[in-house]
Amino acid sequence: KGVIHRDLKPENLLYKDSDPGSPLKVIDFGLAIIQEPGQKVDECCGTTSYMAPEVLFGGGKEACAQSEVFSLASSLYHVLSGRMPRLEMREVPPPIASLVPDLPPWLAAAITKAMIQRTRERYPDADAFAQALEEGLAGGDSGPGSRAPLYVGLAALGLLLAGGVLAWAATRFGDETPPAAISPASSAAAAP
């Protein structure tokens, strides 16, 4: 907990290998930071199409777990709809259900909630988003002719993202500061 990737997007998600069931890996932790409670981030970085509004328009100072939820949902939005979530800086993405009419309602609702413009109305963190996806997967629509299995597979991608990104990073970095969080000043001070 406390790891903010700051550039979650489809391009930073790769399968380990081509085997079926291969685990999904998150790459490019170059912008990641470990955020202490109440700490404000002092820079805006990442890919604007996937950034939460509070990061994009707040100069990055409001980056938090809910910003990561927005980015995860934006990635899922892009994968499912084929459309970038934000084509212009101030654009509010159209509802995913309008772009993918046969999307299971539970999945559309989870993505919509995760991409709400007001931070406090989103899922509080990746665990809560993952739980909503798990509940949808458990009770999802999969009747004959349904495209739900495709969406369930793609939602599983979102589930892996939401549930695994921050946990993986926390175990990888442990008590260490990730490389991107080391400031040039602290690097210079450590140099001989």
C-alpha positions as CSV (number, residue, x, y, z in Angstrom):
1,K,0.0,0.0,0.0
2,G,1.1,3.5,-0.7
3,V,2.8,2.8,-4.0
4,I,1.6,5.2,-6.7
5,H,2.6,4.0,-10.2
6,R,1.6,7.3,-11.9
7,D,1.5,5.8,-15.4
8,L,-0.9,2.9,-15.5
9,K,-2.0,2.3,-19.1
10,P,-2.4,-0.7,-21.4
11,E,1.2,-0.3,-22.8
12,N,2.6,-0.8,-19.4
13,L,0.9,-4.2,-19.0
14,L,2.5,-7.2,-20.5
15,Y,2.1,-10.9,-20.2
16,K,5.2,-12.8,-18.9
17,D,5.2,-15.1,-21.9
18,S,2.9,-16.5,-24.6
19,D,1.7,-19.5,-22.5
20,P,-2.0,-19.6,-21.8
21,G,-2.6,-18.4,-18.2
22,S,0.6,-16.4,-18.2
23,P,0.6,-13.8,-15.5
24,L,0.2,-10.2,-16.3
25,K,3.1,-8.0,-15.4
26,V,3.1,-4.2,-14.8
27,I,6.2,-2.5,-16.2
28,D,7.8,0.9,-16.2
29,F,8.0,1.9,-12.5
30,G,10.2,4.8,-13.5
31,L,7.6,7.3,-12.2
32,A,6.4,5.3,-9.2
33,I,6.6,6.7,-5.7
34,I,5.8,5.5,-2.3
35,Q,3.3,8.0,-0.9
36,E,3.1,8.4,2.9
37,P,-0.4,9.3,4.4
38,G,-1.1,13.0,3.8
39,Q,2.0,13.5,1.6
40,K,1.4,15.6,-1.5
41,V,3.1,14.8,-4.8
42,D,4.9,17.7,-6.2
43,E,4.8,16.9,-10.0
44,C,2.4,15.9,-12.6
45,C,3.6,13.0,-14.8
46,G,2.2,10.1,-16.8
47,T,0.1,9.7,-19.9
48,T,-2.7,12.3,-20.0
49,S,-5.3,10.1,-21.7
50,Y,-5.3,7.8,-18.6
51,M,-4.8,10.4,-15.9
52,A,-7.4,11.2,-13.3
53,P,-8.7,14.7,-13.4
54,E,-7.2,15.6,-10.0
55,V,-3.8,14.7,-11.3
56,L,-4.1,16.2,-14.7
57,F,-5.6,19.5,-13.6
58,G,-4.1,19.7,-10.1
59,G,-0.5,19.5,-11.2
60,G,-0.2,16.0,-9.8
61,K,-0.5,17.3,-6.2
62,E,-3.7,15.2,-5.6
63,A,-2.3,11.9,-6.8
64,C,-3.7,9.1,-4.6
65,A,-5.0,5.5,-4.6
66,Q,-8.2,6.8,-6.2
67,S,-6.2,8.3,-9.0
68,E,-4.7,4.9,-9.7
69,V,-8.2,3.4,-9.7
70,F,-9.1,5.9,-12.4
71,S,-6.1,5.0,-14.5
72,L,-6.8,1.3,-14.1
73,A,-10.4,1.8,-15.2
74,S,-9.3,4.0,-18.1
75,S,-7.1,1.2,-19.3
76,L,-9.9,-1.3,-19.1
77,Y,-12.2,1.3,-20.8
78,H,-9.7,1.5,-23.7
79,V,-9.2,-2.3,-24.0
80,L,-13.0,-2.9,-24.0
81,S,-14.1,0.0,-26.2
82,G,-11.1,0.5,-28.5
83,R,-11.3,4.2,-27.7
84,M,-8.9,6.3,-25.7
85,P,-10.7,7.5,-22.5
86,R,-9.7,11.1,-23.1
87,L,-9.1,12.5,-26.5
88,E,-8.9,16.1,-25.4
89,M,-7.6,17.6,-22.1
90,R,-11.0,18.6,-20.6
91,E,-13.1,15.8,-22.2
92,V,-15.2,13.7,-19.9
93,P,-15.2,10.2,-21.6
94,P,-18.6,9.0,-22.9
95,P,-20.1,6.2,-20.8
96,I,-18.6,2.9,-21.8
97,A,-22.1,1.4,-22.2
98,S,-22.8,3.8,-25.0
99,L,-19.7,2.6,-26.9
100,V,-20.1,-1.1,-26.1
101,P,-23.9,-1.7,-25.8
102,D,-23.6,-5.4,-25.1
103,L,-21.2,-4.9,-22.2
104,P,-22.6,-6.6,-19.0
105,P,-24.2,-4.0,-16.9
106,W,-22.2,-4.9,-13.8
107,L,-18.9,-4.3,-15.7
108,A,-20.2,-1.0,-17.2
109,A,-21.2,0.1,-13.7
110,A,-17.8,-0.8,-12.1
111,I,-15.9,1.1,-14.8
112,T,-18.2,4.1,-14.7
113,K,-17.8,4.3,-10.9
114,A,-14.0,4.0,-11.1
115,M,-13.9,6.8,-13.7
116,I,-16.2,9.3,-11.9
117,Q,-14.7,12.8,-12.2
118,R,-15.0,13.5,-8.5
119,T,-12.3,11.6,-6.6
120,R,-14.3,11.0,-3.4
121,E,-17.1,9.3,-5.4
122,R,-14.8,6.6,-6.9
123,Y,-13.8,3.3,-5.3
124,P,-11.5,4.3,-2.4
125,D,-8.7,2.0,-3.6
126,A,-7.7,-0.8,-6.0
127,D,-8.9,-3.4,-3.5
128,A,-12.5,-2.0,-3.6
129,F,-12.4,-1.8,-7.4
130,A,-11.1,-5.4,-7.5
131,Q,-13.9,-6.5,-5.2
132,A,-16.5,-5.0,-7.5
133,L,-15.0,-6.8,-10.4
134,E,-14.9,-10.1,-8.4
135,E,-18.5,-9.7,-7.5
136,G,-19.5,-9.1,-11.1
137,L,-17.4,-12.0,-12.3
138,A,-19.1,-14.3,-9.7
139,G,-22.6,-13.2,-10.7
140,G,-22.1,-12.2,-14.3
141,D,-24.2,-12.8,-17.3
142,S,-23.0,-15.8,-19.4
143,G,-26.1,-17.1,-21.3
144,P,-26.0,-18.5,-24.9
145,G,-24.8,-16.0,-27.4
146,S,-23.6,-13.7,-24.7
147,R,-20.3,-11.9,-25.2
148,A,-19.9,-11.9,-21.4
149,P,-17.1,-14.5,-21.5
150,L,-15.0,-12.1,-23.6
151,Y,-15.8,-9.3,-21.2
152,V,-15.2,-11.5,-18.2
153,G,-11.7,-12.3,-19.6
154,L,-11.1,-8.6,-20.1
155,A,-12.5,-7.8,-16.7
156,A,-10.1,-10.4,-15.3
157,L,-7.4,-8.3,-16.8
158,G,-8.8,-5.3,-14.8
159,L,-9.0,-7.5,-11.7
160,L,-5.4,-8.5,-12.0
161,L,-4.5,-4.9,-12.4
162,A,-6.6,-3.6,-9.6
163,G,-5.7,-6.3,-7.1
164,G,-2.1,-6.9,-8.1
165,V,-0.4,-3.7,-9.1
166,L,0.1,-2.1,-5.8
167,A,0.6,-5.3,-3.9
168,W,3.3,-6.4,-6.4
169,A,5.1,-3.0,-6.1
170,A,4.9,-3.0,-2.4
171,T,6.5,-6.5,-2.2
172,R,9.1,-5.5,-4.8
173,F,10.1,-2.3,-3.1
174,G,9.5,-3.4,0.5
175,D,10.9,-0.7,2.8
176,E,13.1,0.7,0.1
177,T,12.3,3.9,-1.8
178,P,11.6,3.1,-5.5
179,P,14.2,4.5,-7.9
180,A,11.8,7.2,-9.2
181,A,11.2,8.6,-5.7
182,I,14.9,9.3,-5.1
183,S,15.5,12.9,-5.8
184,P,18.6,14.2,-7.6
185,A,19.5,16.0,-4.4
186,S,19.5,12.8,-2.3
187,S,21.5,11.0,-5.1
188,A,24.1,13.8,-5.1
189,A,24.3,13.7,-1.3
190,A,25.0,10.0,-1.4
191,A,27.7,10.2,-4.1
192,P,31.4,10.1,-3.0
